[in-house]
Amino acid sequence: MRGKRIDIGGGVTMTVPRENGWVSARVIGLRDADAVRAGYDPAEDAVLLESGTPPEEESPEPGDRIAERDACNDSSWASTKLSWRRSSTIRWKYYFDGQTGGLDEGDFAREIVRGVSNAVNAVTDCTPEKRFTPAPNIRAEFLGKSDARPNIGANGSCSRRDGQSVIGLGEMRGVEPWVLGVSCAWQVWRHTVEGDVLLRAKGRPWWLSGVSKGRCPANHYDLASAATHEALHLLGLGHTDGKAHSALTMAPVIKACDTGASTLGWGDYLGLLRLYGPKGEG
């Protein structure tokens, strides 16, 4: 199976590494989806597969409702078994293919930068300071525009890594309409070494809440919220499954015109702190 593609649902696929290491694929969209992690172990000469299929919720009694917890008081989080080295700096670029009608490239880049910064710096609406403290012990450095799209094909496939982390907007012809974006992370030994995100350029209109004036048009999706969510995936957080946790940034489903996911909830922050420790630690 080395070098072969695996279908993880929604038309999204991933390529099993040929060399020692792991690749992880995650989907954000209008409904929940599986997450898949694949790796090659040369000692065993075997391909290992792990599925992150969400557990089934207990069915409520007739007339009961599952109450959505407030994001500032919800401590839930999940790990993807992928994380960068503590205190390391993730160097990344943005990609823009010009295929999205009405989106200005500069505004797009600013919203992507805002999303990544919100994730790394634990920006939140839950405190007067608008930050959780201490910040997690991980950094991000923005290197500008990439000439190459993320290593995610138009068919939604996680391909081989190329040495740079890119978050971008591009065509995704082969994936199902409910998919808004795909993130792929590559791990060597115990740590992530590269992460890419591709957000759908056509078929789903984006709203730029940080630069737009007026109300969000119907059936548009906040770009900064999607960028924050996918950046947290690359940092190692998985989906918090269940309707009770749908207010957290790492809820698997994004809602139209919802800007809440652009800033972290309590559980999102606790997950980063567990993975990276507080800033200042070695």
Buried (B, 14 or more C-beta within 10 A) or exposed (E): EEEEBBEBBBBBBBBBBEEEBBBBBBBBBBEBBBBBBBBBEEEEEEBEEEEBEBEEEEEEEEEEEEEBBEBBEBEBBBEBBBBBEBBBEBEBBBBBEEEBEEBEBEBBBBBBBBBBBBBBBBBBEBEEEEBBEEBBBBBBEBEEEBEEBBBBBBBBBBBEBBEBBBBBBBBBEBBBEBBBBBBBBBBBEEEBBBBBBBBBBEEBBBBBBBBBEEEBEEEBBBBBBBBBBBBBBBBBBBBBBBBBBBBBBBBBBBBBBBBBBBBBBBBBBBBBBBBBBEBEEE
